[in-house]
Amino acid sequence: TKHFLFNPVDGQGDGPTYLVNQEKIIGCVYYYVLHTGDVKFLEESINGKSILEWVFHQATYGDDLGKPAVLVDYGENVSHLELRHQYKYNHVLPDVNGGRYASYLRAAKLAELAGKQRQDIVARLGPLKQLLKKTLWDPQRKWLGFQSDTGSVDLRYTNIIFTLIGTGVLDKEEELGLLGHLNEKEFLSDYGLHSISKLDPAYDQVDIDHGGGGSYVAFPAMIAECLYKAGYPDQAENILERTLWWAERLPYWGDSLVANQIDYRKDTPLQCALDAAAGAQCVIFGICGIRAESGGEIVVNPHPPKFSPNISLEGVNIRGTRFDLTANRNDYEVRVGQKTIRSKIGTPVVLRANG
């Protein structure tokens, strides 16, 4: 957690710490265990602590479970959006604090899978959700602000906020309010999703990744996947359709892509970002609607988009269960070995692990 990257050649870390490190580390552990069933992994030891203990450690970063829940102040750290000029986004951040909700939830679920109970972590969920809305939600502008060191709440319309949709930390009013900003005046253009609203004074066309002109390569697909999972397939499809040119024109997906013209971030032309895999994840877990449950069940609930009404996925292998999926916008079928299960779009199929 001391750096935001590591060199794959020598394994050494580099760069500053990122505020999302805790959430991402916990997410990696959670989804590994969920998709493999390898609960024993949580017992492995690193630097004197088990993997599960490290999950608890990261989940409670900045928190004292012996005191009432708070929103964490992350200080003057500017590495989150790395905005140019005088514009700020720091201290009490809505997306990072909101992400703590998912971290608590995943940590508690991992504890349960390991035969342990962490009710103290579960007890944080309700208060954190209430605090986020009470402190940072602007009901007039329908957006979550950030709180400065003086206590004032200001607005920065960053697309990262959309990743909170479907996590459980927002209520319906907040989710629908945020979705109202996914329009062509603010976040959408012909060729993608903007990292900052075009109406935000911090919008900077040349700052592609997080400052406005486009998006870091992972975010359009990440956000679309969140929307699919949360039950907003039309909004997810609207984002993805604008990025189809990526696959048509680019030999690989680099760091950041422009949203209002066919272009890419020029100062990182040879950087092939690992997070471009978010596109594949969106296809599998968003469009194809595949979800592993903690009890071992595998749920299949596809959402074929209008721009690709016939979809298929072959050789999916989760927890030892291998299956294929074929779907159109009316119905679909799941094939497991010699068995074929047919269903209508909107009616999930549930598979049991190992057949």
Secondary structure as the mmCIF struct_conf table of DSSP 4:
data_model
#
loop_
_struct_conf.conf_type_id
_struct_conf.id
_struct_conf.beg_label_comp_id
_struct_conf.beg_label_asym_id
_struct_conf.beg_label_seq_id
_struct_conf.end_label_comp_id
_struct_conf.end_label_asym_id
_struct_conf.end_label_seq_id
BEND BEND1 PHE A 4 PHE A 4
STRN STRN1 LEU A 5 PHE A 6
TURN_TY1_P TURN_TY1_P1 PRO A 8 ASP A 10
STRN STRN2 GLY A 13 ASP A 14
BEND BEND2 GLY A 15 GLY A 15
TURN_TY1_P TURN_TY1_P2 LEU A 19 VAL A 20
HELX_RH_AL_P HELX_RH_AL_P1 ASN A 21 THR A 36
HELX_RH_3T_P HELX_RH_3T_P1 VAL A 39 GLU A 43
STRN STRN3 SER A 45 ILE A 46
TURN_TY1_P TURN_TY1_P3 ASN A 47 GLY A 48
STRN STRN4 LYS A 49 SER A 50
HELX_RH_AL_P HELX_RH_AL_P2 ILE A 51 ALA A 59
TURN_TY1_P TURN_TY1_P4 THR A 60 GLY A 62
TURN_TY1_P TURN_TY1_P5 LEU A 65 GLY A 66
BEND BEND3 LYS A 67 LYS A 67
TURN_TY1_P TURN_TY1_P6 GLY A 75 GLU A 76
TURN_TY1_P TURN_TY1_P7 SER A 79 LEU A 81
TURN_TY1_P TURN_TY1_P8 HIS A 85 GLN A 86
BEND BEND4 HIS A 91 HIS A 91
STRN STRN5 VAL A 92 VAL A 92
HELX_RH_AL_P HELX_RH_AL_P3 PRO A 94 LEU A 113
TURN_TY1_P TURN_TY1_P9 ALA A 114 GLY A 115
HELX_RH_AL_P HELX_RH_AL_P4 GLN A 119 VAL A 122
TURN_TY1_P TURN_TY1_P10 ALA A 123 ARG A 124
HELX_RH_AL_P HELX_RH_AL_P5 LEU A 125 LEU A 136
STRN STRN6 TRP A 137 ASP A 138
TURN_TY1_P TURN_TY1_P11 PRO A 139 LYS A 142
STRN STRN7 TRP A 143 LEU A 144
STRN STRN8 PHE A 146 GLN A 147
TURN_TY1_P TURN_TY1_P12 ASP A 149 THR A 150
BEND BEND5 GLY A 151 GLY A 151
STRN STRN9 VAL A 153 ASP A 154
STRN STRN10 THR A 158 THR A 158
HELX_RH_3T_P HELX_RH_3T_P2 ASN A 159 LEU A 164
TURN_TY1_P TURN_TY1_P13 ILE A 165 GLY A 166
BEND BEND6 THR A 167 LEU A 170
HELX_RH_AL_P HELX_RH_AL_P6 LYS A 172 LEU A 179
TURN_TY1_P TURN_TY1_P14 GLY A 180 HIS A 181
BEND BEND7 ASN A 183 ASN A 183
TURN_TY1_P TURN_TY1_P15 GLU A 184 PHE A 187
STRN STRN11 LEU A 188 SER A 189
TURN_TY1_P TURN_TY1_P16 ASP A 190 TYR A 191
STRN STRN12 GLY A 192 LEU A 193
BEND BEND8 SER A 195 SER A 195
STRN STRN13 ILE A 196 ILE A 196
TURN_TY1_P TURN_TY1_P17 LYS A 198 LEU A 199
BEND BEND9 ASP A 200 ASP A 200
TURN_TY1_P TURN_TY1_P18 PRO A 201 ALA A 202
STRN STRN14 ASP A 204 ASP A 204
TURN_TY1_P TURN_TY1_P19 GLN A 205 VAL A 206
TURN_TY1_P TURN_TY1_P20 ILE A 208 HIS A 210
BEND BEND10 GLY A 211 GLY A 211
STRN STRN15 GLY A 212 GLY A 212
BEND BEND11 GLY A 213 GLY A 213
STRN STRN16 GLY A 214 TYR A 216
TURN_TY1_P TURN_TY1_P21 VAL A 217 ALA A 218
HELX_RH_AL_P HELX_RH_AL_P7 PHE A 219 ALA A 230
TURN_TY1_P TURN_TY1_P22 GLY A 231 GLY A 231
HELX_RH_AL_P HELX_RH_AL_P8 PRO A 233 ARG A 242
TURN_TY1_P TURN_TY1_P23 THR A 243 LEU A 244
HELX_RH_AL_P HELX_RH_AL_P9 TRP A 245 ARG A 249
BEND BEND12 PRO A 251 TYR A 252
BEND BEND13 ASP A 255 ASP A 255
STRN STRN17 SER A 256 VAL A 258
BEND BEND14 ALA A 259 ILE A 262
STRN STRN18 TYR A 264 TYR A 264
TURN_TY1_P TURN_TY1_P24 LYS A 266 ASP A 267
BEND BEND15 THR A 268 THR A 268
TURN_TY1_P TURN_TY1_P25 PRO A 269 LEU A 270
HELX_RH_3T_P HELX_RH_3T_P3 LEU A 274 ALA A 277
HELX_RH_AL_P HELX_RH_AL_P10 ALA A 278 GLN A 281
HELX_RH_PI_P HELX_RH_PI_P1 CYS A 282 ILE A 287
BEND BEND16 CYS A 288 CYS A 288
STRN STRN19 ILE A 290 ALA A 292
TURN_TY1_P TURN_TY1_P26 SER A 294 GLY A 295
BEND BEND17 GLY A 296 GLY A 296
STRN STRN20 ILE A 298 VAL A 300
TURN_TY1_P TURN_TY1_P27 LYS A 306 PHE A 307
BEND BEND18 SER A 308 SER A 308
BEND BEND19 ASN A 310 ASN A 310
STRN STRN21 ILE A 311 ILE A 318
TURN_TY1_P TURN_TY1_P28 ARG A 319 GLY A 320
STRN STRN22 THR A 321 ALA A 327
BEND BEND20 ARG A 329 ASN A 330
STRN STRN23 ASP A 331 VAL A 336
TURN_TY1_P TURN_TY1_P29 GLY A 337 GLN A 338
STRN STRN24 LYS A 339 LYS A 344
TURN_TY1_P TURN_TY1_P30 ILE A 345 GLY A 346
BEND BEND21 THR A 347 THR A 347
STRN STRN25 VAL A 349 LEU A 351
TURN_TY1_P TURN_TY1_P31 ALA A 353 ASN A 354
#
